[in-house]
Each structure stands twice: as structure tokens, then as C-alpha cells.
Amino acid sequence: MTGKPRIALNIRQKVVLSFAIYALVVICIGYYSYTNLERIGQKLVFLEKLNELSSAALEMRRYEKNYLLYRSPEAIEEMAAYMNLMEEIIREISPFAKTLRVGKLLEKLQADFMDYKAEAMHIDTASTLSEETLEGLRIQGKKLIYSIETAVAEQRSKLFSIIRFLKTQLLVVLGVAVFIGVFIANMIAVKVIRPLKEIEKATLSIAEGNMEQLPLPKTYDETRSVIEAFNTMLRELDMRQDELIQAKKLSSLGILTSGVAHQLNNPLNNISTTAQIILMDLDEMPKESLRSMIANIETEVRRAQDIVKGLLEFSRAKHFSIAPTDLKSLIDKTIRLIASDLPPQIEISVDVPKDLIIPMDAQRMEQVLLNMITNSVQAMETARGKIEIIAVTDPENDKAVIKIRDTGKGIPKEYIGRIFDPFFTTKGGSSGTGLGLSIAYGIIKKHRGSIEVASEVGKGTEFTIRLPLINKEAS
């Protein structure tokens, strides 16, 4: 069974959606906070009116006591004035019944006030006051004061509750803001910054010759598109580097052709001379001499085959493939390939252990050795000097160290940092393309190795190549 296709959001959509949710939450909480602030304002007005009502009630009760004690007509008038004031205040706060949901509270206040007012009317109209009438007035007065004080306390408590709620709400808003901020920052770090760091690291590794593809993320967004494009670029670079190496090989073949022709000419001359002798003395030649000459012809044929085979292997394009390789045999093979082009006054000495096996792409490393030896030969202006090739192992670092040293003219200090740059050459004219050392550098880096150069003008140059003794890709 196949599930429903998931909706994939790109980074821009995720960021926009996150900010939209954040804005919606802020708007909702802001609106709710605004309504609560409105309620606080109304509560304050309502509470102020209740305090006015309480003050009026207390004054009214004071004049009530004065009347009961002194039977003063002015006290009755003052009581009536404060009752009118209370009635007006109750009328003013009646609209809050709906807005503040205090309808029952107002009904009770109004009922208690009307009861008190009815008892007070008995005092005003009665000529004599009984103890029962006075007691009823006192009870209704206490009841009215208690109702007002209870209402004030209740509304004050609700006001404080709203304020506490607003404080909590503010903390919630801050918490939500921090959470969304952390979420967006984390998303940007994971979806944008981390892949960019990987691309930056991969870009630096390209400079070291490493063309490994970056793993694709599981998401389908801009990051995946960038990494896919980056991997495509890596494949193109790898392919172009192979093409450049092959082009350099073809260029080297042009240099080697005359030497190879000379190398082939020697065995062919020997074969021709031996064949002519056999033809001339065939009838009188002893069998042992004939067998010896035929064996000589076979030896020269094998020699010619080896020359052609070496040239073909050098020119053939192959995919990069690391395999255990005998370094001594590879160096000897490279020297044989270029031997006919070496001036007789240039000596090449090789000091390499016979059992030194290194994981490498033999064909490409042969290209490196050929480029390095050719450079050393060309560095000797008088066509006279010495080239030393030395190899040792560095067990502590699991490396093989190869040194190629010559007694040429050396490299000026200002050029040392540029000799591995493509198309940079100190030879001038048409004697150099500036690609030999650049290609050698790229091949060595592809082997996860390193190359260094030390040179002194007038004394010579030494290249130090370090290659891993263990194939990490295979392990």
C-alpha cells in the first residue's frame, strides 16, 4: 500500500509559516489582553462607584444614628439626600450589569437599598417610633452596608485576578516568542547553516583533491537543490580533471614519441642484422649458432613489445582505481619509458625498498612520476646533473615518503607558492604548459596524500610526496 503523498515545504515556506503562526498567536493574545485591559478600566470605574456608594451609605447611617439619638429633623433631611445620591449612583452603575456580568450583584444592592429606604420612610411618616421599627431600620442598614462592602471586596478580588492573569499571559507570550524564535533559529541552523558548512568543508576539500559527493538530505527544499547542484559540479570537475590528465598524457606522448622511436629502432636493427646473417650463412651455420641467433631475435621482439606495451598503457584512459602497487617497479617502468629522452650526462639514482607496496592508481601515479622527472630534467640548463628518487616509510603516520631531488637551477622563493597553480610556468616560451605540477598535485590529493617543495636557486629542488600506506576507502 502506498501512503498519501506528503506535502513538502521549502525553507522559505517554513519560515513564512512559522512567522505567520507567531503573528497569529501574538494577535490573538494581544486582542485578548486588550479586552482584559478594557475590563480592568470598566472594573476600576465600577469599583470607584461602589466606593462612592459605600461612602454615601456610611454617611446615611451616621445621620440615621444622629436622628435616633437626637431626633433632629436635619438628620432626616440629610438621610434623604444621601439616599437620593445612592439611588443616582445605582442608576449610573446599572449599565455595568451586562458589560461586567454583575447583574445579580446590582439586583441585590438595589433590593437591599429599597428595603432600607422603605424602613426609613416609616421613620419619616410615623409620629411615634416603636422599638420594632427602629430595630428593623438598624438591621436593614447593616444589611445594606454588608452588601456594599461584600460587592467592593468581590470586585477588588476580581480586578486583582485579571491583573494576575495578564501577568501570566505576558509570561506565556514571552515563552511562545522564545519558543518560536528558538524553533526558527534551530530550523535555520539545521536546514541552512549546517548544509552551508558542509558545502564550505567540501569546497575546501576540493582544493585538496577530494571529489567526494555530499549526502543528499531527506527533505525536498532549497538545501537539497543546492547540494544536488554542488554534486553535479563535483562530477563535472572530476570528469574535467580526468580529461585534463588525458590531455597532458597526449602532450607527453608527443615528447616521448621520438624517444620511443629511438628505443624501437635499436631492437629492430638488431633483429634485421641477425636475420641478414642467418640468411647469408643459413646453409653452413651450425644448429647451435642458429638457435642462439633465433633466441636473440625473440629477445629483441619481446623488448620491442615491452616498449610498445608501456607506451600503450601510459596513453590509455582509465577510471580512478586504487590497488596495491609495487612502487619500485612503477618507478623503474617510468624511467624506462623516458630513458631515451634523458641526456647522457644526467644520472638517475633510485633508492626504493623492493617490498614497498602502496595503495594507488598506478597509471595516474606514473603520470605524476613522469611529470616530476621531466620537470627535473628540464630544470638542468646544462643538461648535466643528477636526479635522486628516494622512498621510505613513516610507520607512525602510516605514510610512504617519496623524495625526488635534482641538482637543477632551483626555483625562486617568490614562485614557490604558485608552482602548483594551473598554467603557471617559469620556463617561458613554448617549452612548458604549466599543467604538469598542477596535475601531479591534483592526483596526489586524490590519493589523500600531500606534496611539498623545497628549493634553493642554483643548488636544486626537492619534492616530498607523502602517500597513505592504508587505503581508507577500502577499509
N, C-alpha and C positions, 0 to 999 in steps of 0.2 A: 504494500500500500504506500502511496506517496502522499505526504502531508501537504497541507496548503502552503503555497509559496510565501516565504516571509518577506515583509516589506523592509527593504534595506534603505536606511537613511545615510546620506553622506554627512561629512563633518559639519558643513555649513548648515544643513538642515537640523542636525542635532543641537548645534549651538543656538540657532534661532529658536528651536522648540524649547530648549532649556530656559532661554531668556523670556520667551512668551509665557511659559508656566510660572516663572518667577514674577513677571509683571502681573499676571492674573491673580496670583496669591497676594501680592502687595496691594493690588487694587481692592480685592475683597476684604482683606484685613483693614486697609485704610478706610474703606467705606463703613465697615462695622465699627471701627474706632471713632469715626466722625459721628455716627449715630449715637454712640455711647457718650461722646462729649456733649452732644445736644441734650441728651437725657440728663447729664450732670448739670448743665445750665438750667434746665427746667426744674430739676430737683432742688437746686440752690434757691431759685425763686420761690418754689413751693415751701421749702423749709423756712425761708425768711418770712413768708406769710403766716406759717404756723407759729413761728416765734412771736410775730405781731399779735396773732390770735391768743397765744398763751399770755402775753403781757397784758392784753386787754382783759382777759378773763381774770387774771390776778388782781388787776385794779378794780374790776367789777366786784370781786369777792371782798376786797378791802372796804369798799363803800357799803357793801352788804353788812359787814360786821359793824361799821360805824352806825348804820341805821339801827341795827338790832341793839346796840349799846346805848345810843343817844337819841334814837327816834328823830333823827334830823331829816327834814324834808329835802334839804340839798343833797343828802346822800342818795335819796330815791332818784333824784334827777340825774345825778352822776351815774348811777347804776343803769338808768335808761339810756344815757348817752353811750356808755361802753357797750351795752347790748346792741345798740344800733351799729356801732363800729364793728362789733363781732359779726353781725349779720351781713354787713357790707364785705368784710374780709371773706366770709364763707362764700358769698356770691362771686367774689373775684377768683377764688381758687376752684370754683366748680368746673371750669373748662379742663382742669388737670385730671378730671375723673377718667377721661378717655386716653389722653396722651401718656399719663403716668400709671394708668391702671390702678387708681386709688378710689374707685367709685364707692366701694363698701366702707372704706375709711371715712370718706366725706359724708356718706349717709349716716354713719354712726355719730359723727361730730354734730351734724345738723340735728339729728334726733335728740341727742343729749342737750344741745343748746335749746331746742324748742321745749323740752321738758323743764329745763331750768327757767326759761322765760315764762312758762305757764305758772310755775310756782311763784315767781316774782310778781306776776300780775295779781295773785291772791293777796300779796302784801300791800300792793298799791290800792286795791279796791276795798279791802277789809278794814272795818273800823277798829276791831279788836283782833289781836293775833293770838291764836292758841299755840300751845307748845307743840302740838302735832304739825301745824303749818310751818312753824319755824324749823322743826326737825326735818321736814320734807325739803325745805329750801336748802338747808345745810347739806343734806345727802345729795341732792341734785347738783349743788355747787361742786362738791368733792368729785362726784362722778364726771362732771364736765371737765374739771381740771385734770383728772386722771386720764381721760380720753385724749385731751390735747397733748399732755406730756408723753403718753404712750405713742401717739402719732408722730411727735417730734423725734423721739428716740428711734422709732422704727424707720422713719425716713432718713435719719442720720446714718443708721446702720446700713441701709441700702446704698446710700451715697458712698460710704467707705468701701462697700463690696464692689461697686462699679469701678472705683479708683484702683482697688487691688486687682480686679480683673484686667483693667487697662495696663497695669504694670506687667502682669503675666503675659498679656497679649504682646506687649513690646518685646519681652524676652523671647517669645515664640517667633516673632517677626525676625529678630536678630538671629535666632537659631536657624530659621529657614534660610535667611540670607547667607549665613555662613555655610550651611549645608550645600546650597545650590552653588555658591562660589567655589567650595572645595570640589564639588562634583564636576563643574565646568573646568576648573584648573586641572583636575586629575584626568579628565577626558582629553584636554588639550595636550597634557604631558604624555599620555599613553598613545593617543591617536596621531599626534603631530610631532611633538618634540622627540619622543623616543625613536620613531622611524627616521626622522631627520638626522638624529645622532648616528643611527645605523648606516644611513646613506653617507654621512660625513666620514665614518670609520671606513666604509667600503671604498670611498673616494681616495682616502689616504693609502689604503692597501693596494689600490690600482697603481699608485706611484711606485709601490714596491713589487709590482709584477703579479699581484694576486687578482685573478679574474673570477673569483667565486661568486655565484649568483646569490642574491639575498632571498631569504624565505618570504613567500607571499603571506600577508596577514589574512585571517579568515573573513574579515569584513570586506564589503564591496563599497569602498569610498575613494576619496581623492588620494589617500595614502597608498592604497593598492595600485591605483593607476600610475602614481609616481614611481613605485618600486618596479612595476611591470616595465615601464619605460626605461628605468635605470638598468634592469636586467637585459633588456633588448640592446641598450647601448653597450653593455659589457660583452654580449655575444658579438656585436659588430666590431668592437675593439679587438677582441680575441681573434676574430677572423681576419681583420686588417693586419694584425701583428703577424699572423701566420703568412699572409700574403707578402708582407714586408720581408720576413725571413726568407721566403722562397725567392723573392726578387733579388735579395742580397746573395743568395746562393747562385742564382743565374749570373749575377755580376761576377762572383768569384770564379764561376766556371769559365768565364771568358779569360780570366787571368791564368787559370790552371791549364787551359787548352794547349798552349804552346809547350808547357812542361810535360803534360801527358803525352803529347805527340812525340816529344823527345824520348820519354820513357818507353813508349811503344816502339820507337824506331830501333832501340838497342836490341830487344829480343827478336824483332823481325829481321834485322840484319844478321843476327846470329843464326836464326833459322834458315835464312837464304844462303848464307855461306856454307852451313853444314849440308844443306840439300844439294848445293852445287858440287861439293866434294864427293858426296855419295854418288851422284850421277856420273861423275868423271871416273871414279875408281870402283864402281859397283862390282865389276866382274873380278877384279883382282883383290878386293878388300876382304880381309878376314872377318869371320862372323862376329868375333868379339868386338872388333873396331866398329863394325856396322851397328851392332846392338848399342854400343856406347854412344854413337852419334845420334841414333834414333831417340835414345833416352834423353840426350841433350836437347833435341828438338822438342820433346814432350815437356821438359822443364821450362824451356823458354815460352812455350804456349801457355803453360799454367801462369807463368809470370805476367804475360800479356793479359790473361783473363783476370788476374787479381787487380791489375791496374784499371781495366775497364769496369770491373765489378765495384771497385772503390769509388770510381767516378760516378757510376750509376746510383749507388747507394747515397752518395752525397747529394746528388741532384734530385732524388725522389722526394716528393712531398708526402709527409705522414702526419697523422694526428698526434698530439702530445700524449706520450705514453711513457710512464716511468717504470723501469725494470732494473734489477741488479746488473751492474755493468763493471767489467774489469777496466779500471782507469788506465793502467799501464798499457794494455792492448789498444785502448782507444787513442791514447797519445801517440803510440808508435804508428798506428794506422794513419793518423792525421799528418804526422811528419812524412810518412811515405808518400802521401798524396801531394804534398807541397815540395818534396825533396828536390825535384828537377828545377824548381824556380829559385832555390836558395843559391846565392853566390858562394863560390867555393871557400871564400875567406871567412864565412860566417859559420861558427860552430854551435851546434845544438847539443846540450847535455841533458839527460833525463835521469832524475833520481827519484823513482817512484816505487814503493813496495809492490812486489808481484801479486800479493794476495789482497790488495786494497780494492774491495768491491763497494761501489757506491750506487744507491738507487737514483737513476737519472734517465732522461730521454737521450739515448746515445747519439742519435742523429743531430739533435739540436746542440748538445754539448760539443759535438765535433765541430759544429759551426762556430761555437764560442772559441774553441782552441785555435781553429784556423784563423779567425779574425785577430786573436791576440798575437799569434805567432807572426802573421802578416804585418801587423802594426809594428812589432818589434823589429822585423827585418827592414821595414821602410824607415824606421827611426835611425838606422845606421847610415849616415850620409856617405861614408867612405866604403860602404859595402864590406865592412870588416868589423868583426866583433864577436860577441858570444851571447847566446840565449840559454838560460838555465830554467828548467822546469822541475820543480821540487814539490813533493806531496808528502804530508804527514797526517797523522790522526790526532784529534784533540778529544780524548775519551771523556773528560769532564763535561764538555758541552755537546758530546755526540756529534762532532763535526769532523769533516775532512778538510784540511787546509792545503790549497794548491797555490804555489807561488810561481809566477812567470816573470823572470828577471832578465833585463837586457842591458847592454853597455852602449845604448844609443845616445842621442843628443839630449834626452830628457825633455820634460815639459815645464814651461814657465809657471810660477806659482799662480799668476792671475788666471791661468787656463784650467787649473786642476779641478775647480768646482764645476766646469762646463763640459768636460770631455765626454760625459755620458749623455749629453743633450743630443737629440736627433739633429743631423745635418751640420753639427759643429765639427770643424776640422782645422788643424794647424798646418796642413800640408800645402794648401794653396793650389791654384791651377786646377787641372782635371785629375790629379793623382789621388784624390780622396773624395768619397761621397759624404762622409760624416755620419754614416749609419752603422759601421762595424761595431764600435764600442757600445752604441745605443742598443743595438740588437742583442749584443752579448749581455748587457745589463738586464734587459727585459727577460732573457732566457734564464739567467741565474736567479732573478727574483721569482720567476715562475717555479723554480725548483725550491723555493723558500730559503734561498741562500743569500749571500752578500758578496760584494766586491769592493775592494778599497785600492787606492793607488798612492804610491809614494814615489816622488821623483826629484831629481836634482839636475839642474841644467849642466850639460857637459859630462855627466857621470852615468846617467842611465835612469831607467824606470823599473819599478817593481809593482806588479799587480798581485793582490792577495784575494783569492776566491775561497769562500767558506761554504761548504755544502753539507746538508744533514746526512748522517750515516744511517738514519732510520726514516723510512717512508711513512710520514704521519698520515697521509691519505689512506694508505693500505691498512694501517693499524687502527 
